[in-house]
Amino acid sequence: MNRRQWLTLTSHAGLAAWLPGCASVATQEINSSTADRLGGVGFGIWQNGRWIGGRNPDRRMPSLSITKALAALAVVRAVGEGWIELDRPLVNILPEWRKDEGKRRITARMLVNQTAGFPSGVAALYRGRIRDKGRVAVALPLTDPPGTRFRYGPASDEVLAEVLRRHLRERGSSTEDLLHDLMGRIGLSSPNWRKDLAGKFYLSTGAEFSVRELGRLGQVVGNLASGKNAAGLQAEAFLDLASPRSANPMVAAGLWWNRNAAKSGAFSIEPERNIDAVRPPSFWSRACLGPNSDSGWLAMVGSGGKRVYILPSHDLVVARLDHACSWNDSAFLRAITE
């Protein structure tokens, strides 16, 4: 790419204020030179489904918590097929919860949004090789009343994996089959995936994707966020799952949203620096990726600066892989759009 190459990206909003009565058009400029400089070990830019540019697009590495976004899409698939309801308690599929007043209220939406009330579960689920992670996860005690507080970690996603496993077993299938089918529709592959000793995939982390594959995943999410069905997934189900909830409106559907940027008093955070501490809902009600960036941005987040940034209104996706010690989303978005 050239030292300074500006990519003009268009959508259908904005020019009406300048030319009343005309079709509206907005522009978003991406500084590809800056994107290259900040692109980690590999990055890519796509607009309108077309590869714009990047570096090392076939570089593959563990995508870590970006796996959570794929887990959320598995739930969207289940909702579309009618075998999971987002706000229906899961006690019927997890009968061991019937005597627990709190767990009886947990829903699939709470698990995806990490607000089910479980502790992070890092020690119980990540230290050493686990024979049956599902059994360990569903047995974890609650720390908070379901739906009231955001606690990040593997617990909720591994409970979700067990919920999917039991539903799919009744249908003669498995979570792994569902994920392989979903990845096939999107155009993904993950030759290596973190598993427990029984061979069950982790949903909180574990997938390995290339930059190019992350771009495909981002394009599917962008279409769904724009209200368009994609990869056999229903946009209506996705948008329902993605709707903000009071415990943490910044995180929904396995994604980090910049929608709070439009609010007065919004402030930027680095997700990796804020997921271990337990923050009150008042913190999350103003937190965002970047207060000076378009509030329409959303991101898949993996530790070490692994990101897929999506701006659905411009059909724009920026994916990067890295293993940085820290990362600043606000600075990156500001730098590539200045």
Residue pairs with C-beta under 8 A, 6 or more apart in sequence:
1 32
1 33
1 36
1 53
2 32
2 33
3 33
4 31
4 33
5 32
5 33
5 53
6 29
6 30
6 31
6 32
7 29
7 30
7 32
7 45
7 47
7 52
7 53
8 27
8 28
8 29
9 27
9 28
9 29
9 30
9 47
9 314
9 315
9 316
10 25
10 26
10 27
10 28
10 314
11 25
11 26
11 28
11 313
11 314
11 315
12 23
12 24
12 25
12 26
13 24
13 25
13 26
13 313
14 24
14 25
14 26
14 27
15 22
15 23
15 24
15 25
15 26
16 22
16 23
16 24
26 313
26 314
28 294
28 311
28 314
28 316
28 337
29 337
30 45
30 52
30 316
30 318
30 336
30 337
31 335
31 336
31 337
31 338
32 45
32 52
32 53
32 336
34 335
34 336
34 338
35 43
35 45
35 54
35 318
35 336
36 43
36 54
36 55
38 320
38 332
38 335
38 336
39 54
39 55
39 320
40 305
40 320
40 321
40 322
40 323
40 324
41 56
41 59
41 61
41 321
41 322
41 323
42 54
42 55
42 56
42 57
42 59
42 210
42 211
42 320
42 321
43 54
43 55
43 56
43 211
43 318
43 319
43 320
43 321
44 51
44 53
44 54
44 55
44 57
44 211
44 212
44 214
44 215
44 317
44 318
44 319
44 320
45 51
45 52
45 53
45 54
45 316
45 317
45 318
46 52
46 215
46 218
46 219
46 316
46 317
46 318
47 314
47 315
47 316
47 317
48 315
49 219
49 315
51 57
51 215
54 211
54 319
56 211
57 210
57 211
57 212
57 215
58 210
58 211
58 212
59 210
59 211
59 321
60 208
60 209
60 210
60 213
61 208
61 306
61 321
61 323
62 192
62 205
62 206
62 207
62 208
62 302
63 207
63 208
63 209
63 214
63 302
63 306
63 321
64 205
64 302
64 303
64 304
64 306
65 204
65 205
65 301
65 302
65 303
66 207
66 209
66 214
66 217
66 300
66 301
66 302
66 306
66 308
67 202
67 203
67 204
67 205
67 206
67 207
67 302
68 157
68 203
68 204
68 205
68 254
68 300
69 217
69 221
69 253
69 254
69 255
69 300
69 308
70 179
70 182
70 183
70 188
70 203
70 207
70 217
70 254
71 112
71 157
71 160
71 161
71 203
71 204
71 254
72 112
72 241
72 253
72 254
72 255
73 182
73 220
73 221
73 231
73 233
73 238
73 254
74 164
74 175
74 178
74 179
74 182
74 203
75 84
75 86
75 108
75 112
75 160
75 164
75 241
76 224
76 233
76 234
76 237
76 238
76 241
76 253
77 178
77 182
77 232
77 233
78 84
78 108
78 164
78 167
79 85
79 86
79 234
79 237
79 240
79 241
80 232
80 233
80 234
80 237
83 167
83 171
84 108
84 163
84 167
85 108
86 107
86 108
86 109
86 240
86 241
87 107
87 108
87 109
88 107
88 108
89 104
89 105
89 106
89 107
90 97
90 106
90 107
90 108
90 111
90 163
91 97
91 98
91 103
91 104
91 106
93 163
93 166
93 167
94 103
94 138
94 162
94 163
94 166
96 138
96 139
97 103
97 104
97 106
97 138
98 104
100 142
102 117
102 142
102 145
102 146
103 142
103 146
105 146
105 147
106 116
106 117
106 146
106 159
107 116
107 146
107 147
108 160
108 163
109 241
109 245
110 116
110 117
110 146
110 147
110 156
111 156
111 157
111 159
111 160
111 163
112 156
112 160
112 241
112 252
112 253
112 254
113 150
113 156
113 245
113 247
113 248
113 251
113 252
113 253
114 150
114 151
114 152
114 153
114 156
114 157
114 248
114 251
115 146
115 147
115 148
115 149
115 150
115 151
115 156
115 245
115 247
115 248
116 142
116 146
116 147
116 155
116 156
116 159
117 142
117 143
117 144
117 145
117 146
117 147
117 148
117 149
117 151
118 137
118 140
118 142
118 143
118 151
118 153
118 155
118 156
118 159
119 140
119 141
119 143
119 151
119 153
119 155
120 151
120 152
120 153
120 154
120 155
120 276
121 137
121 140
121 153
121 154
121 155
121 156
121 158
122 153
122 154
124 136
124 137
124 140
124 155
125 133
125 136
125 137
125 154
125 155
125 158
125 204
126 154
129 196
129 197
130 136
130 196
130 197
131 196
131 197
131 198
132 196
132 197
132 198
132 200
133 158
133 161
133 196
133 200
133 202
134 158
134 159
134 161
134 162
134 165
134 196
134 200
135 162
136 158
137 154
137 155
137 158
137 159
137 161
137 162
138 159
138 162
140 155
140 159
143 151
144 151
147 245
147 247
148 247
148 281
149 247
149 278
149 280
149 281
150 247
150 248
150 251
150 278
150 279
150 281
150 284
151 278
152 275
152 276
153 204
153 275
154 202
154 204
154 205
156 204
157 202
157 203
157 204
158 202
158 203
158 204
160 203
161 175
161 200
161 201
161 202
161 203
164 175
164 178
164 203
165 174
165 175
165 200
168 174
168 175
168 177
168 178
175 200
175 201
175 203
176 199
176 200
176 201
179 201
182 231
182 232
183 189
183 190
185 231
185 232
186 216
186 217
186 220
186 231
187 213
187 216
188 209
188 213
188 216
188 217
189 213
190 207
190 208
190 209
191 208
192 208
193 201
193 202
193 206
193 207
193 208
194 201
194 202
194 205
194 206
195 201
195 202
195 206
196 202
209 217
210 321
211 319
211 320
211 321
214 300
214 308
214 319
214 321
215 308
215 317
215 319
217 300
217 308
218 300
218 308
218 309
218 310
218 317
218 318
218 319
219 230
219 315
219 317
220 230
220 231
220 233
221 238
221 255
221 298
221 300
221 308
221 310
222 310
222 311
222 312
222 315
222 316
222 317
223 229
223 230
223 235
223 312
224 230
224 233
224 235
224 238
224 239
225 238
225 239
225 242
225 298
225 310
225 312
226 235
226 312
226 313
226 315
227 235
227 239
228 235
229 235
238 253
241 252
241 253
242 252
242 253
242 255
242 257
243 252
244 250
244 252
244 257
244 259
245 252
246 281
246 285
247 281
247 284
248 281
248 284
249 257
249 259
249 260
249 284
249 285
250 256
250 257
250 259
250 260
250 284
250 287
250 288
251 257
251 284
254 300
255 298
255 299
255 300
256 271
256 289
256 298
256 299
256 300
256 301
257 288
257 289
257 297
257 298
258 288
258 289
258 290
258 293
258 294
258 295
258 296
258 297
258 298
258 299
259 288
259 295
259 296
260 266
260 285
260 286
260 287
260 288
260 295
261 288
261 289
261 290
261 291
261 292
261 293
261 294
261 295
261 297
262 295
263 285
263 286
265 286
266 286
266 287
266 288
266 291
267 286
267 287
267 288
267 291
268 287
268 288
268 289
268 290
268 291
268 329
268 330
269 287
269 288
269 289
270 326
270 327
270 328
270 329
271 301
271 329
272 301
272 303
272 326
272 327
273 326
274 287
279 287
288 295
289 297
289 299
289 329
289 330
289 333
290 297
290 329
290 330
290 333
290 334
291 330
292 330
292 334
293 330
293 333
293 334
293 337
294 311
294 313
294 337
296 311
296 312
296 313
297 309
297 310
297 311
297 333
298 309
298 310
298 312
299 307
299 308
299 309
299 310
299 329
300 307
300 308
300 310
301 307
304 322
304 323
304 324
304 325
304 327
305 320
305 322
305 323
305 324
305 326
305 327
306 320
306 321
306 322
307 318
307 319
307 320
307 327
307 329
307 332
308 317
308 318
308 319
309 317
309 318
309 319
309 329
309 333
310 316
310 317
311 317
318 336
